[in-house]
Amino acid sequence: MIRPDVIIIGAGLAGSSVAAHLAPRRRVLLLEQGPQPGQEAAAQNAGMVRRLGEDPFERALAIRTAARLLELNASWPDLQPSRTTGAVMGLAHDPLHLHDAVAHLRAHGVTVESLDHPAAVAPALAGARLQQTWYVADEQVADAHAIVTGLLREARAHKATVQCATTVRRIVTRAGRVAGVETDQGTIEAGAVVLAAGAWSARLAAGLGLSRPLIPIRRTILHSDPHPLASPRHPWCWIDDVGIYARPEGEGWLMSGCDEAADPIPTGPGSAGPVEPLPRAQAMDKIRQFFPPLAGARPARGWTGLRTFAPDRRPVLGADPAMEGLWWAAGLGGFGVTCSLAVGEVVAAWMVGDEVDWFEAHGVSPGRRFPGRWPIRPTGELHRPRLIGATPKL
């Protein structure tokens, strides 16, 4: 094998995106511990491309990714990575919670409408008592598997190598800078390493003596039995301040109460878990309250997946100031599908020294100051947070 210029650890949405954007200009090796790419967080999400997010950095990446997805639908007709469904964002208690997000999107030419009668657009919301609802008619649902497949196809077309079933044990350094990685199959030398390993990234950084607080947070998703309102034309809906979303999937509905529980970093591949009774019951209580027409939808199956956050809920992107040659594309939390294409674009651009005039690097730097404690949302409700320590369980 030709010695790579860059090793990317993790072949999920972030790692695949960095590989596709970087491969035309660098020799890239992508390492994945699982048997196939995109089997961890990328396979556990609900696929909603949400631009009306809480954080301005997230929104900037989401705006860019949403536009790119529309282009890729034309470029990858065999994969069709996304489809336009529209979305309704609702607020039950705090009508001002998303006003800055609405202004941000409108400033970038995105049409966001205020709805007086949301059930006219989204029948699943009939009877819901909401303080504010916003409608984004061109919002999308993405297919994470199709995105990873297309990105890796583009990376391989530029001679990138993808190696699965390979565990990275540690990052190798020499003379105070990155020199490669040690895997369960031997040592591979490279002048740069990109940590795109999601929940596993903090442990690899800790092996270098770096404290980068990325906390795996587990969330529950339920899939209902067939329901008559589950039309592919129905927009996905999210009541943001109480933490409940629902979107049609096949003949049923994907639903989540947006519960959050801090988890230890997994020891190996396979991070999906079973549904626990309490978050299941909390989600269905919210469905009955905020989606009355779906009250009879019974969960047929479900799973829990990991979403990895920094304590300020912003991604960790770019060069690590404490270790030359170490780069990051991690901490995407619950917005991997929403932001991954833009994440790969900006990280690859920074690695080759290009300017990115639409995104500011300092606010997502791996070396920024993080709070020592931060509020997670055990029930998904913004007004019921719980403080936890910002040190991952290694």
Secondary structure, 3 states (H helix, E strand, C coil): CCCCCEEEECCCHHHHHHHHHHCCCCCEEEECCCCCCCCCHHHCCCCEECCCCCCHHHHHHHHHHHHHHHHHHHHCCCCCCEEECCEEEEECCCCCCCHHHHHHHHHCCCCCEECCCHHHCCHHHCCCCCCEEEEECCCEEECHHHHHHHHHHHHHHCCCEEECCCCEEEEEEECCEEEEEEECCEEEECCEEEECCHHHHHHHHHCCCCCCCCEEEEEEEEEECCCCCCCCCCCEEEECCCCEEEEEECCEEEEECCCCEECCCCCCCCCCECCCHHHHHHHHHHHHHHCHHHCCCCEEEEEEEEEEECCCCCCEEEECCCCECEEEEECCCCCHHHHHHHHHHHHHHHHCCCCCCCCCCHHHCCCCCCCCEEEECCCCCCCCCEEEECCCCC
